[in-house]
Amino acid sequence: MKQIDVRGLACPQPVIDTQQALNESPEGVDILVDSVTAKNNIERFVKLSGYQVDGEETADGALLLRVRR
């Protein structure tokens, strides 16, 4: 599964990177985020695009979003 790291990026870049990753890997991607705003925007985008998303906190305090069809 493709994984992207959007930590430290200002919106809308995390959503743009997510869209590009899903174009390359339409079955799903894992996304590392570090801001609530990026998390919320990515979740909104992927749900509107027909994906399911769940998340878990990583050991370093980031959030790993798992986006799947």
A tleap script that builds the chain and sets N, CA, C and O, in Angstrom:
source leaprc.protein.ff14SB
mol = sequence {
  NMET LYS GLN ILE ASP VAL ARG GLY LEU ALA
  CYS PRO GLN PRO VAL ILE ASP THR GLN GLN
  ALA LEU ASN GLU SER PRO GLU GLY VAL ASP
  ILE LEU VAL ASP SER VAL THR ALA LYS ASN
  ASN ILE GLU ARG PHE VAL LYS LEU SER GLY
  TYR GLN VAL ASP GLY GLU GLU THR ALA ASP
  GLY ALA LEU LEU LEU ARG VAL ARG CARG
}
set mol.1.N position { 0.840 -1.167 0.000 }
set mol.1.CA position { 0.000 0.000 0.000 }
set mol.1.C position { 0.893 1.242 0.000 }
set mol.1.O position { 1.875 1.313 0.739 }
set mol.2.N position { 0.548 2.191 -0.817 }
set mol.2.CA position { 1.306 3.441 -0.906 }
set mol.2.C position { 1.115 4.245 0.377 }
set mol.2.O position { 0.018 4.286 0.933 }
set mol.3.N position { 2.182 4.880 0.841 }
set mol.3.CA position { 2.108 5.735 2.026 }
set mol.3.C position { 2.690 7.094 1.674 }
set mol.3.O position { 3.739 7.190 1.037 }
set mol.4.N position { 1.985 8.154 2.101 }
set mol.4.CA position { 2.503 9.502 1.905 }
set mol.4.C position { 2.589 10.193 3.253 }
set mol.4.O position { 1.877 9.844 4.194 }
set mol.5.N position { 3.469 11.176 3.330 }
set mol.5.CA position { 3.703 11.932 4.554 }
set mol.5.C position { 3.410 13.394 4.264 }
set mol.5.O position { 4.152 14.046 3.529 }
set mol.6.N position { 2.323 13.914 4.840 }
set mol.6.CA position { 1.948 15.306 4.614 }
set mol.6.C position { 2.135 16.144 5.880 }
set mol.6.O position { 1.587 17.240 5.994 }
set mol.7.N position { 2.904 15.626 6.817 }
set mol.7.CA position { 3.171 16.370 8.044 }
set mol.7.C position { 3.906 17.659 7.712 }
set mol.7.O position { 4.838 17.676 6.908 }
set mol.8.N position { 3.465 18.737 8.351 }
set mol.8.CA position { 4.113 20.029 8.174 }
set mol.8.C position { 3.673 20.810 6.957 }
set mol.8.O position { 4.121 21.939 6.759 }
set mol.9.N position { 2.806 20.240 6.134 }
set mol.9.CA position { 2.339 20.940 4.938 }
set mol.9.C position { 1.088 21.751 5.244 }
set mol.9.O position { 0.220 21.311 5.998 }
set mol.10.N position { 1.003 22.945 4.651 }
set mol.10.CA position { -0.160 23.811 4.838 }
set mol.10.C position { -1.244 23.435 3.835 }
set mol.10.O position { -0.949 23.032 2.710 }
set mol.11.N position { -2.484 23.568 4.248 }
set mol.11.CA position { -3.610 23.295 3.357 }
set mol.11.C position { -3.598 24.313 2.231 }
set mol.11.O position { -3.279 25.483 2.447 }
set mol.12.N position { -3.942 23.875 1.041 }
set mol.12.CA position { -4.603 22.624 0.674 }
set mol.12.C position { -3.640 21.519 0.235 }
set mol.12.O position { -4.094 20.501 -0.288 }
set mol.13.N position { -2.335 21.681 0.427 }
set mol.13.CA position { -1.362 20.719 -0.084 }
set mol.13.C position { -1.598 19.284 0.375 }
set mol.13.O position { -1.444 18.373 -0.439 }
set mol.14.N position { -1.966 19.026 1.644 }
set mol.14.CA position { -2.222 17.630 2.032 }
set mol.14.C position { -3.347 16.972 1.222 }
set mol.14.O position { -3.266 15.787 0.898 }
set mol.15.N position { -4.382 17.732 0.898 }
set mol.15.CA position { -5.489 17.182 0.099 }
set mol.15.C position { -5.025 16.948 -1.341 }
set mol.15.O position { -5.374 15.938 -1.951 }
set mol.16.N position { -4.246 17.874 -1.877 }
set mol.16.CA position { -3.728 17.720 -3.238 }
set mol.16.C position { -2.837 16.484 -3.318 }
set mol.16.O position { -2.950 15.693 -4.254 }
set mol.17.N position { -1.949 16.317 -2.333 }
set mol.17.CA position { -1.070 15.142 -2.318 }
set mol.17.C position { -1.874 13.852 -2.176 }
set mol.17.O position { -1.534 12.838 -2.785 }
set mol.18.N position { -2.936 13.888 -1.375 }
set mol.18.CA position { -3.807 12.719 -1.208 }
set mol.18.C position { -4.473 12.364 -2.532 }
set mol.18.O position { -4.527 11.193 -2.909 }
set mol.19.N position { -4.975 13.363 -3.230 }
set mol.19.CA position { -5.624 13.129 -4.519 }
set mol.19.C position { -4.639 12.513 -5.510 }
set mol.19.O position { -4.989 11.569 -6.219 }
set mol.20.N position { -3.426 13.028 -5.570 }
set mol.20.CA position { -2.415 12.486 -6.475 }
set mol.20.C position { -2.069 11.044 -6.111 }
set mol.20.O position { -1.917 10.198 -6.992 }
set mol.21.N position { -1.944 10.767 -4.816 }
set mol.21.CA position { -1.621 9.405 -4.365 }
set mol.21.C position { -2.740 8.434 -4.727 }
set mol.21.O position { -2.473 7.304 -5.139 }
set mol.22.N position { -3.988 8.867 -4.577 }
set mol.22.CA position { -5.112 7.995 -4.920 }
set mol.22.C position { -5.213 7.784 -6.428 }
set mol.22.O position { -5.668 6.731 -6.874 }
set mol.23.N position { -4.797 8.763 -7.210 }
set mol.23.CA position { -4.762 8.578 -8.664 }
set mol.23.C position { -3.739 7.509 -9.031 }
set mol.23.O position { -3.952 6.743 -9.971 }
set mol.24.N position { -2.624 7.452 -8.291 }
set mol.24.CA position { -1.575 6.467 -8.553 }
set mol.24.C position { -1.877 5.113 -7.926 }
set mol.24.O position { -1.429 4.080 -8.424 }
set mol.25.N position { -2.637 5.118 -6.834 }
set mol.25.CA position { -2.933 3.894 -6.088 }
set mol.25.C position { -4.414 3.901 -5.693 }
set mol.25.O position { -4.739 4.104 -4.523 }
set mol.26.N position { -5.314 3.682 -6.662 }
set mol.26.CA position { -6.751 3.848 -6.406 }
set mol.26.C position { -7.350 2.872 -5.392 }
set mol.26.O position { -8.465 3.092 -4.919 }
set mol.27.N position { -6.632 1.797 -5.048 }
set mol.27.CA position { -7.172 0.878 -4.047 }
set mol.27.C position { -7.066 1.451 -2.641 }
set mol.27.O position { -7.772 1.009 -1.735 }
set mol.28.N position { -6.181 2.440 -2.452 }
set mol.28.CA position { -6.079 3.089 -1.151 }
set mol.28.C position { -4.667 3.533 -0.840 }
set mol.28.O position { -3.712 3.123 -1.498 }
set mol.29.N position { -4.547 4.382 0.179 }
set mol.29.CA position { -3.249 4.888 0.619 }
set mol.29.C position { -3.258 5.046 2.134 }
set mol.29.O position { -4.313 5.130 2.763 }
set mol.30.N position { -2.062 5.084 2.700 }
set mol.30.CA position { -1.869 5.435 4.105 }
set mol.30.C position { -1.270 6.832 4.126 }
set mol.30.O position { -0.361 7.133 3.352 }
set mol.31.N position { -1.779 7.690 5.013 }
set mol.31.CA position { -1.359 9.085 5.032 }
set mol.31.C position { -0.967 9.473 6.455 }
set mol.31.O position { -1.747 9.293 7.390 }
set mol.32.N position { 0.231 10.000 6.613 }
set mol.32.CA position { 0.681 10.520 7.895 }
set mol.32.C position { 0.368 12.005 7.955 }
set mol.32.O position { 0.810 12.766 7.095 }
set mol.33.N position { -0.398 12.429 8.971 }
set mol.33.CA position { -0.748 13.836 9.164 }
set mol.33.C position { -0.386 14.253 10.580 }
set mol.33.O position { -0.262 13.425 11.482 }
set mol.34.N position { -0.218 15.569 10.750 }
set mol.34.CA position { 0.107 16.060 12.086 }
set mol.34.C position { -0.751 17.242 12.517 }
set mol.34.O position { -0.483 17.864 13.545 }
set mol.35.N position { -1.783 17.552 11.736 }
set mol.35.CA position { -2.674 18.644 12.132 }
set mol.35.C position { -4.125 18.212 11.999 }
set mol.35.O position { -4.490 17.438 11.114 }
set mol.36.N position { -4.923 18.726 12.889 }
set mol.36.CA position { -6.355 18.409 12.882 }
set mol.36.C position { -7.010 18.947 11.611 }
set mol.36.O position { -7.894 18.302 11.047 }
set mol.37.N position { -6.584 20.114 11.165 }
set mol.37.CA position { -7.162 20.701 9.954 }
set mol.37.C position { -6.900 19.816 8.746 }
set mol.37.O position { -7.816 19.537 7.972 }
set mol.38.N position { -5.659 19.373 8.577 }
set mol.38.CA position { -5.327 18.493 7.452 }
set mol.38.C position { -6.113 17.190 7.551 }
set mol.38.O position { -6.640 16.707 6.549 }
set mol.39.N position { -6.193 16.623 8.741 }
set mol.39.CA position { -6.948 15.384 8.959 }
set mol.39.C position { -8.402 15.556 8.526 }
set mol.39.O position { -8.934 14.738 7.776 }
set mol.40.N position { -9.037 16.623 9.002 }
set mol.40.CA position { -10.443 16.851 8.676 }
set mol.40.C position { -10.654 17.077 7.190 }
set mol.40.O position { -11.608 16.553 6.615 }
set mol.41.N position { -9.776 17.850 6.558 }
set mol.41.CA position { -9.917 18.113 5.124 }
set mol.41.C position { -9.697 16.857 4.292 }
set mol.41.O position { -10.413 16.625 3.318 }
set mol.42.N position { -8.713 16.047 4.666 }
set mol.42.CA position { -8.463 14.790 3.952 }
set mol.42.C position { -9.645 13.842 4.124 }
set mol.42.O position { -10.102 13.238 3.154 }
set mol.43.N position { -10.139 13.708 5.350 }
set mol.43.CA position { -11.293 12.823 5.589 }
set mol.43.C position { -12.493 13.262 4.765 }
set mol.43.O position { -13.174 12.424 4.173 }
set mol.44.N position { -12.760 14.548 4.718 }
set mol.44.CA position { -13.896 15.056 3.936 }
set mol.44.C position { -13.704 14.726 2.459 }
set mol.44.O position { -14.630 14.243 1.807 }
set mol.45.N position { -12.515 14.980 1.927 }
set mol.45.CA position { -12.237 14.723 0.516 }
set mol.45.C position { -12.392 13.244 0.167 }
set mol.45.O position { -13.054 12.906 -0.815 }
set mol.46.N position { -11.787 12.359 0.964 }
set mol.46.CA position { -11.820 10.938 0.601 }
set mol.46.C position { -13.223 10.350 0.736 }
set mol.46.O position { -13.606 9.492 -0.058 }
set mol.47.N position { -13.989 10.794 1.721 }
set mol.47.CA position { -15.362 10.295 1.867 }
set mol.47.C position { -16.214 10.741 0.689 }
set mol.47.O position { -17.025 9.964 0.186 }
set mol.48.N position { -16.042 11.990 0.240 }
set mol.48.CA position { -16.781 12.463 -0.927 }
set mol.48.C position { -16.348 11.743 -2.203 }
set mol.48.O position { -17.091 11.706 -3.185 }
set mol.49.N position { -15.141 11.171 -2.183 }
set mol.49.CA position { -14.611 10.434 -3.333 }
set mol.49.C position { -14.942 8.946 -3.277 }
set mol.49.O position { -14.497 8.182 -4.134 }
set mol.50.N position { -15.722 8.526 -2.272 }
set mol.50.CA position { -16.163 7.142 -2.196 }
set mol.50.C position { -15.260 6.209 -1.413 }
set mol.50.O position { -15.378 4.990 -1.534 }
set mol.51.N position { -14.360 6.762 -0.612 }
set mol.51.CA position { -13.450 5.945 0.183 }
set mol.51.C position { -13.893 5.915 1.645 }
set mol.51.O position { -14.651 6.769 2.105 }
set mol.52.N position { -13.401 4.912 2.351 }
set mol.52.CA position { -13.567 4.833 3.801 }
set mol.52.C position { -12.237 5.195 4.420 }
set mol.52.O position { -11.183 4.946 3.835 }
set mol.53.N position { -12.284 5.782 5.601 }
set mol.53.CA position { -11.046 6.193 6.256 }
set mol.53.C position { -11.128 5.876 7.745 }
set mol.53.O position { -12.160 6.083 8.383 }
set mol.54.N position { -10.029 5.375 8.282 }
set mol.54.CA position { -9.917 5.239 9.731 }
set mol.54.C position { -8.509 5.683 10.108 }
set mol.54.O position { -7.617 5.737 9.262 }
set mol.55.N position { -8.322 5.995 11.371 }
set mol.55.CA position { -7.037 6.527 11.788 }
set mol.55.C position { -6.584 5.968 13.115 }
set mol.55.O position { -7.373 5.471 13.919 }
set mol.56.N position { -5.289 6.068 13.312 }
set mol.56.CA position { -4.717 5.677 14.595 }
set mol.56.C position { -3.507 6.561 14.857 }
set mol.56.O position { -2.811 6.971 13.929 }
set mol.57.N position { -3.267 6.846 16.121 }
set mol.57.CA position { -2.129 7.669 16.498 }
set mol.57.C position { -0.855 6.839 16.430 }
set mol.57.O position { -0.836 5.675 16.831 }
set mol.58.N position { 0.208 7.451 15.916 }
set mol.58.CA position { 1.495 6.769 15.845 }
set mol.58.C position { 2.293 7.055 17.120 }
set mol.58.O position { 1.903 7.896 17.930 }
set mol.59.N position { 3.394 6.357 17.284 }
set mol.59.CA position { 4.220 6.505 18.479 }
set mol.59.C position { 4.771 7.921 18.632 }
set mol.59.O position { 5.008 8.376 19.751 }
set mol.60.N position { 4.974 8.618 17.518 }
set mol.60.CA position { 5.533 9.973 17.590 }
set mol.60.C position { 4.467 11.062 17.664 }
set mol.60.O position { 4.784 12.246 17.547 }
set mol.61.N position { 3.199 10.674 17.858 }
set mol.61.CA position { 2.120 11.636 18.031 }
set mol.61.C position { 1.433 12.076 16.757 }
set mol.61.O position { 0.494 12.869 16.813 }
set mol.62.N position { 1.875 11.585 15.610 }
set mol.62.CA position { 1.200 11.882 14.346 }
set mol.62.C position { -0.034 10.988 14.236 }
set mol.62.O position { -0.275 10.140 15.095 }
set mol.63.N position { -0.797 11.182 13.193 }
set mol.63.CA position { -1.963 10.349 12.943 }
set mol.63.C position { -1.776 9.658 11.609 }
set mol.63.O position { -1.431 10.294 10.613 }
set mol.64.N position { -2.006 8.346 11.590 }
set mol.64.CA position { -1.940 7.564 10.365 }
set mol.64.C position { -3.364 7.320 9.895 }
set mol.64.O position { -4.134 6.622 10.555 }
set mol.65.N position { -3.710 7.899 8.753 }
set mol.65.CA position { -5.035 7.689 8.163 }
set mol.65.C position { -4.929 6.575 7.136 }
set mol.65.O position { -4.068 6.606 6.256 }
set mol.66.N position { -5.814 5.590 7.256 }
set mol.66.CA position { -5.864 4.494 6.286 }
set mol.66.C position { -7.093 4.711 5.403 }
set mol.66.O position { -8.231 4.652 5.868 }
set mol.67.N position { -6.838 4.960 4.139 }
set mol.67.CA position { -7.895 5.245 3.172 }
set mol.67.C position { -8.049 4.035 2.273 }
set mol.67.O position { -7.088 3.600 1.639 }
set mol.68.N position { -9.256 3.489 2.215 }
set mol.68.CA position { -9.524 2.288 1.425 }
set mol.68.C position { -10.854 2.423 0.692 }
set mol.68.O position { -11.735 3.177 1.105 }
set mol.69.N position { -10.979 1.678 -0.403 }
set mol.69.CA position { -12.258 1.612 -1.135 }
set mol.69.C position { -13.260 0.878 -0.327 }
set mol.69.O position { -14.400 0.711 -0.760 }
savepdb mol mol.pdb
quit
